[in-house]
Amino acid sequence: MPRIEWDDSFSINMPEIDGQHKKLLDIINELHDSLLTNGNRESSSVTKNALQSLKDYAWNHFRFEEEYMRKIKYPDLENHAELHLNFYMQILEYIKEEKKGKPALTSEIMQSAMSWLRTHLLSEDQKFAGFAAKALIEKAESCSS
């Protein structure tokens, strides 16, 4: 399974959020590299640290993104926030398994996390970005009238 490399298709044309998404990709890729290096053996400190980073960074990013959606009155905020919560809970489950001494990462888990992030960026985040762009255009038009 290849790493996820950032390309313009992931961009939502909001530099601060795009930067946060790039950081999430970096953390996921760090986990990917740890899996390739360590396999399904016991967790390494790199894996533990990357999982903790993913947990912390995802939480902060999701809160930031959801607050932005509240500000622009995004109509699908509740569904979007639920997707965030489900992914966050999955991260907590990985950490819990790792603390029990079980492999926190397997190729199936890694594939699932990478797939979730890719799909989320290319689908769900693009929806709210489109809504935000439309709202901004409407606001600008109403100001110029």
C-alpha positions, 0 to 999 in steps of 0.5 A: 500500500503506497503512502498518501502524497498531497496533491491539489485534488485534496485542496479545499482552497483554504490555506489554514485547513489545507495545512492542517490536512497536510499535517494529518497526511504526514502523521498517517504516513509516519504510521505507514512507515512504522508499519513497514519498518516494524510489521505487525510486531510489537509497537515501537516508540515511533508507532506510539508517538505517531498514534498519540500525535494523530489523536491529538492533532485530529482532535484539534483539527476536527474542532477547528474545522467544525467551528469554521462550519458553525460560523458559515452555518454549514447545513451538514455540520452534524453529519460531518462532525459524526464522521470526525467523531467516528474516526477519532474513536477508531484512533482511541481504539488503536491506542487502547489495543497498543497499550494492551500490547497488541499490534496497534497497526496492521496492514488492514488497519492502516489501509482503513485509516488511509482510505478514510482520510483520502475519502474524507478529504476528497468527498466530505471536505470538498462539500463544505468547501464548496458551500463556503465558497458559495457563501463567500460569493453571495456575501460579496455580492450582497455587499456590492449591491 
